[in-house]
Amino acid sequence: MVSEIFADGVGRVDFVSGVVRIELVSLEPTESGQGKMEVRQRIAMPVDGFLHSLNTMGDLVNKLVEAGVLKRNEQTATAGAPAPAKK
C-alpha cells in the first residue's frame, strides 16, 4: 500500500550539503482563529531528482492550462514561461 500525505503547501525549500530539502506545511488552527502554517513533513532529494520533479510539475501545469483549469497571466504569456533547467 502507498501512504498518502496531505499538505496545504510548501513552506521552505533549502539546498544544504548537496541535497534539496522541501518542507510540506499544513494550516493549524490557533486560539486567535488566524491559523498558523506548521511543518508536517520534509522531503530530501538529490539535485537531479529535484530538477526532474520540477519538469514533471511543469508538464502538469501545461496540461492544466490546456484543459482550462488554470489560466496564464498576461505577463507570463508575453514573456514566455521560463525554460526548464537542464541536467
N, C-alpha and C positions, 0 to 999 in steps of 0.2 A: 504494500500500500504506500502511496506517495503522501507525505504530510503536506498540509497546506498552511500558509502563513498569510494573514491579512495585515496590511499596513495602510494607514491613511496617506502616507507619502514617504519621501526620502528626507532625512534630516541633513546630515553632513556626509560629504564624500572627501576622503583624505587619501593621500599617497604617502605611505611610510614603509621604508625598508623594501622597496620594490613591489609592494602589494597595495592594491586599491581596496580601501575599506569603505563600505556603504552602510550607513545607519538607516534602518527602517523605523519609522515613528508612527505612533497612534495617538489619537486625541483622548486624553483622560479628563474626566470632569473634575472641577475644583469647587471648593465651597463658595467662591465668588460667582460661579456659574460661567466663567470665561472659558474654561478648558485650558489644558496645557499639553503640548506635544511631548511625549516621553519615548525614549528609545526602547524598542521591543526586541529587535534582532540586529545583528551585524552580518554583512556578507563580506568575506575577504576573498579576493581573486587576483590572479596574476594579471599583468597589463594586457597580455594577449586575450585573455578571457573577457576583460572589461571592454576592450575595443570590439570584440565580436558581439558582446551584448548590446553595445551602442548601435552597431549596424543592424542587428535584429530588431531593436526598438524603433529605429528609423524606418525600417521596412514596414512595421506595423502602423506607424504614423501615416505613411504614404497610403496604405490601404484604407485607413480610417478617413482620410481626406477624399479618396476616390469614392468611398461609399457614402460620403456626405455627412458622416458623423462629426467630423472636425472641419473647420474652415481655416485656411491660411489667412493671416492678416495681410494688409496691403504692403507693409514694409518687407515681409518675408517674400511675398510674391514678386516684388520688383527687384529685390536684391538677390533672390535665389537662395535656396537652402544651403547651409554650409556643407562643404564636401565631407564625406565620411573620412575618418582617419585611416591612413594606410598602414598595413603591418610591415 
